[in-house]
Amino acid sequence: MQKLIATRAANTRVLVESKSYEGLRMDDSNVHSESELYPLQLASLLETAGSHGFHTLPFKGYLKEQSSYLFFFDYPPQAGDNTPHSLYDLIISQEKFSLKLRFHIAHTVSRSISAFHSDGWVHKSISSQAIKFFFNTTGSCDYDNPYLTDFGLSRPETGETRLIEQESGQGGYIYQHPERHGSPIRFNKVHDIYSLGVVLLEIGLWESARNMYDDYLKALRKRAPELENLSPGMIRKGLLGDASRRLEHRMGPAYKEAVLSCLSDEFREYLGGGNFAMAFQKLVVQKVDIKRLLE
């Protein structure tokens, strides 16, 4: 088993993600534990993801290793062997992207999240690091095809998991809904949509959330030099302020409205009802389509 894992992980055209389920609560003692059930459910979902509009990588299978599961994804068929770049990588590189391309990325990612939610799952790790771009065989990056990755914390919306602070990566906690900072509140689609709102803001301003955070902290330290970190509420206030003041002249009023809807919990009233998917399509997916800008 270990040799097989090492062989697959060493393959330059395989992306490996780890899923740990140690310490989860059990919903029903009469069925398999969640530590066994979730990976099987997710594997089944990802195997057919291509036909569901998820825009995920080809799923190659998984292996169990103690309390974790290693999920293996192949590169897109048209991709070369170069290591993929994340959306975060592209933003901090300061490479200029056209308005049309930025809208395309925002629209594609929003539709992917919508499809994932429609199948009853939450992603839990949406960020600009979770969106990958691959290089074609000529060495140029395929910007037209962003892929959603990082399913390590994903679970059915009705399932139970431990609270895990998103402190890894490039300021992952900045994408985390204020309710989820050290709180036992159950994760739901509204929390995913908040994270998506941060990503859409990054795309619209072409600036990393980490950089925005640093700017907010610097500004507040002028009045409170002793301030070390921003509270979750301060982070959201800063993001909402940037969306309100800076987005419209760059991406148009509809795009700005979509981001504000994501960051302000506008979708909470639709939780548990049959209109959630329709509301998300109307208030986000349709508004980040460049067609709205051209109308």
C-alpha positions in Angstrom: 0.0 0.0 0.0 2.7 2.5 1.0 4.6 1.8 -2.2 1.5 2.4 -4.3 0.8 5.6 -2.5 4.4 6.8 -3.0 4.3 5.8 -6.7 1.1 7.8 -7.4 2.2 10.8 -5.3 5.5 10.9 -7.2 3.7 11.1 -10.6 4.2 14.7 -11.8 0.7 14.6 -13.5 -1.2 13.7 -10.3 -2.5 16.1 -7.8 -2.9 14.5 -4.3 -5.3 15.8 -1.6 -5.5 14.4 1.9 -8.8 14.0 3.9 -8.6 13.4 7.6 -11.7 12.2 9.5 -10.2 11.4 12.9 -12.3 12.4 15.8 -15.6 13.0 14.0 -18.9 12.6 15.8 -21.2 9.8 14.5 -24.7 10.6 13.2 -26.1 7.1 13.3 -24.7 4.1 15.1 -26.6 1.8 12.7 -24.6 2.8 9.6 -20.9 3.1 8.8 -19.0 5.8 10.7 -18.6 9.1 8.9 -14.9 8.4 8.7 -15.8 5.7 6.2 -18.9 7.2 4.6 -17.8 10.7 3.6 -14.8 9.6 1.4 -16.9 7.0 -0.4 -19.7 9.6 -1.0 -17.2 12.3 -2.1 -15.4 9.8 -4.4 -18.7 8.9 -6.0 -19.5 12.5 -6.5 -16.1 13.5 -8.0 -16.2 10.5 -10.4 -19.2 12.1 -12.2 -18.2 15.7 -11.5 -17.3 16.4 -15.1 -20.9 15.9 -16.2 -22.3 18.0 -13.3 -20.5 21.2 -14.2 -18.2 21.2 -11.2 -15.1 22.1 -13.2 -13.0 19.7 -11.1 -10.0 17.6 -12.2 -10.4 14.0 -13.4 -10.7 11.9 -10.3 -8.4 8.8 -10.3 -9.4 7.2 -7.0 -8.4 7.2 -3.4 -6.4 5.2 -0.8 -6.9 4.8 2.9 -4.0 5.5 5.2 -4.7 5.2 8.9 -7.2 8.0 9.7 -6.8 9.8 6.4 -7.7 9.2 2.8 -5.5 10.3 -0.1 -7.5 11.4 -3.1 -5.8 11.4 -6.5 -6.6 13.7 -9.4 -5.2 13.6 -12.9 -4.2 16.7 -14.8 -6.6 17.8 -17.5 -6.1 15.8 -20.8 -4.8 18.8 -22.7 -2.3 19.8 -20.0 1.5 19.5 -20.0 3.7 18.5 -17.0 4.3 21.9 -15.6 3.2 22.5 -12.0 -0.2 24.3 -12.0 -0.6 27.9 -10.8 -3.3 28.9 -8.3 -5.4 32.0 -8.8 -3.5 33.5 -5.8 -0.2 32.9 -7.7 -1.5 34.8 -10.7 -2.9 37.7 -8.6 0.4 38.3 -6.7 2.4 38.0 -9.9 0.8 41.2 -11.0 0.3 39.8 -14.5 -2.5 41.8 -16.1 -5.7 40.0 -17.0 -8.3 41.4 -19.3 -11.7 42.4 -18.0 -13.3 39.6 -20.1 -11.0 37.0 -18.7 -11.5 38.0 -15.1 -15.3 37.9 -15.6 -14.9 34.4 -17.2 -13.0 33.1 -14.1 -15.5 34.6 -11.7 -18.4 33.2 -13.6 -16.9 29.7 -14.0 -15.9 29.4 -10.3 -19.4 30.6 -9.2 -21.1 28.1 -11.4 -18.8 25.4 -10.0 -19.8 26.2 -6.4 -23.4 26.3 -7.4 -23.2 22.8 -8.9 -21.4 21.5 -5.8 -24.1 23.0 -3.5 -26.9 21.7 -5.6 -25.7 18.1 -4.9 -26.0 18.8 -1.2 -22.3 19.3 -0.4 -20.3 22.1 1.2 -16.7 22.8 0.1 -15.3 24.4 3.3 -12.0 25.6 1.8 -12.9 28.1 -0.9 -10.0 30.5 -1.5 -7.9 31.8 -4.4 -5.4 29.0 -3.6 -8.1 26.4 -4.3 -8.5 27.5 -7.9 -5.9 26.0 -10.2 -4.8 26.7 -13.7 -2.8 24.3 -15.8 -0.2 24.7 -18.6 -0.7 23.2 -22.0 1.9 21.2 -23.8 3.4 24.4 -25.4 4.2 25.8 -22.0 1.5 28.5 -21.9 -1.0 28.7 -19.1 -4.6 27.8 -19.9 -6.3 30.8 -18.3 -9.7 29.8 -19.8 -10.1 26.7 -17.6 -9.9 27.3 -13.9 -10.4 24.1 -11.8 -11.8 23.9 -8.3 -9.6 21.8 -5.9 -8.9 21.4 -2.1 -11.7 19.1 -1.1 -9.9 18.0 2.1 -12.7 19.4 4.3 -15.7 18.9 2.0 -18.7 17.0 3.4 -22.4 16.7 2.9 -24.2 19.8 4.1 -26.1 17.7 6.6 -23.0 15.9 8.0 -21.0 16.6 11.1 -17.4 17.7 11.3 -15.0 19.2 13.8 -14.4 23.0 13.7 -11.1 23.5 11.9 -9.6 27.0 11.8 -8.3 27.8 8.3 -4.9 29.1 9.3 -2.8 27.4 6.7 -1.7 28.8 3.3 -1.7 32.5 2.4 -3.9 33.9 5.1 -6.6 31.2 4.8 -8.5 32.6 7.8 -9.3 35.7 5.9 -11.7 33.7 3.7 -13.4 32.2 6.7 -16.9 33.5 7.7 -16.8 35.5 11.0 -19.1 32.9 12.6 -16.5 30.2 12.0 -13.6 31.9 13.8 -13.3 29.8 16.9 -17.0 29.1 17.0 -18.8 25.7 17.1 -21.5 27.0 14.8 -22.4 24.3 12.2 -20.9 25.0 8.7 -23.5 25.7 6.0 -23.7 27.0 2.5 -23.7 30.7 3.6 -20.2 30.2 5.0 -19.0 28.8 1.6 -20.6 31.8 -0.2 -18.9 34.2 2.1 -15.5 32.6 1.1 -16.6 32.9 -2.6 -17.3 36.5 -2.0 -13.8 37.1 -0.9 -12.5 35.3 -4.0 -14.7 37.4 -6.3 -13.5 40.5 -4.6 -9.9 39.4 -5.3 -10.7 38.8 -8.9 -12.5 42.1 -9.3 -9.8 44.2 -7.7 -7.0 41.9 -8.9 -5.5 42.1 -5.4 -5.0 39.3 -2.8 -7.1 39.2 0.3 -3.9 38.9 2.3 -2.8 42.3 0.9 -6.2 43.8 1.7 -5.9 42.5 5.3 -2.5 44.1 5.6 -3.8 47.4 4.4 -6.8 47.4 6.9 -4.4 46.6 9.7 -2.0 49.3 8.7 -4.8 51.9 8.6 -6.2 50.9 12.0 -2.8 50.9 13.6 -2.6 54.6 12.9 -5.4 55.1 15.5 -4.5 52.0 17.7 -0.8 51.3 17.5 -1.2 48.4 20.0 -3.4 46.4 17.6 -1.8 43.2 16.6 -4.5 41.4 14.5 -7.9 42.2 13.1 -11.0 40.6 14.5 -13.3 38.7 12.2 -15.7 41.6 12.3 -13.0 44.0 11.3 -12.0 41.8 8.4 -15.6 41.6 7.1 -16.0 45.4 7.5 -12.9 46.0 5.5 -13.9 43.6 2.7 -17.4 45.1 2.5 -15.9 48.6 2.3 -13.6 47.7 -0.5 -16.5 46.0 -2.4 -18.7 49.1 -1.9 -16.1 51.7 -2.9 -13.8 50.1 -5.4 -15.6 47.4 -7.4 -18.2 49.3 -9.4 -15.9 51.4 -11.6 -13.8 48.3 -12.3 -16.4 45.5 -12.8 -19.7 47.3 -13.0 -22.7 47.6 -10.6 -24.0 44.0 -11.0 -20.6 42.5 -10.1 -20.4 44.7 -7.0 -23.9 43.7 -6.0 -23.0 40.0 -6.3 -20.0 40.4 -4.0 -21.9 42.4 -1.4 -24.6 39.7 -1.4 -22.0 37.0 -0.7 -20.2 39.0 2.1 -23.3 40.3 3.8 -25.1 37.0 4.5 -28.0 37.8 2.1 -28.5 34.1 1.5 -29.2 33.2 5.1 -32.9 33.6 4.6 -32.9 31.0 1.9 -31.2 28.3 4.0 -33.3 25.2 4.3 -35.7 26.2 1.6 -36.1 25.1 -2.0 -35.2 28.5 -3.4 -31.5 28.6 -2.4 -30.1 27.5 -5.7 -32.4 29.8 -7.7 -31.5 32.8 -5.5 -27.7 32.1 -5.9 -28.1 31.9 -9.6 -30.0 35.2 -9.7 -27.9 37.2 -7.2 -24.4 35.9 -8.0 -24.0 33.6 -11.0 -25.9 35.8 -13.4 -24.4 39.1 -12.0 -20.8 38.0 -12.5 -21.5 37.1 -16.1 -19.9 39.8 -18.4 -23.2 39.9 -20.3 -24.6 42.0 -17.4 -21.8 44.5 -17.8 -22.5 44.8 -21.5 -26.3 45.2 -21.1 
